[in-house]
Amino acid sequence: MSILQIAVDALSMERALLLSDQVWDVVDLFEVGTPMILRDGMEPVRRLKARHPEMRVLADTKIVDGGSMECADACEAGADVVTVLALACDSTIRAVAETAHRYGRNAMADLLNVADLSRRALELLALGVDYVCVHTAVDVQGQGRTPLGELRELVRAIPPERAAVAGGISLDTIDAYLAEQPAIVIMGNALCGAEDVRAAALQAQARLRSGRQ
């Protein structure tokens, strides 16, 4: 059964807060994207949780070192899910997972630029992460690449309920991803760039619900 994550990268913190008012009760996870974290630190996470305490927030920290310290900072700010790069060393990934679990939160590993997806995904689960995400980077989406093939490979290697997928997914393409039954479908510009963000999120959720039947 897939859930919907909205990825908010390009907006300012204030605009992200306003957007959250439109979708807090529609999306399952609200992602504070890496660009926003680089600009504003953990303040967007704090303000989102204060504004909508019931909304689950993912901090896309993409931790690569200092796993315990950086994960703790995100958890203390209120993040429900914290991300770590799969390319990080095993001790960093284990520290992120253990720290997230100590706070009662979840850890997601991002497989960006990992060559052997299947092998690394199995290692990541053994290290304690809750979700493993295939992710086609923004900088290569313009080359026509999508994460669909990688998602198919991922769900052959690990249980689909531990898989997440991101990278240019739209309402026109979402059904192909839902057919693989990942735990989390992540949509960015398809929602954030929509004329009516709430309507677009509701359409996406309707597709997810139909895929659950």
Secondary structure, DSSP 8 states (H G I E B T S, - for coil): --EEEEEE-SS-HHHHHHHHHHHTTT-SEEEE-HHHHHHHTTHHHHHHHHH-TTS-EEEEEEE-S-HHHHHHHHHHHT-SEEEEETTS-HHHHHHHHHHHHHTT-EEEEE-TT-S-HHHHHHHHHHHT-SEEEEE--HHHHTTT--SHHHHHHHHHHS-GGGEEEESS--TTTHHHHHTT--SEEEESHHHHTSSSHHHHHHHHHHHHHHHH-
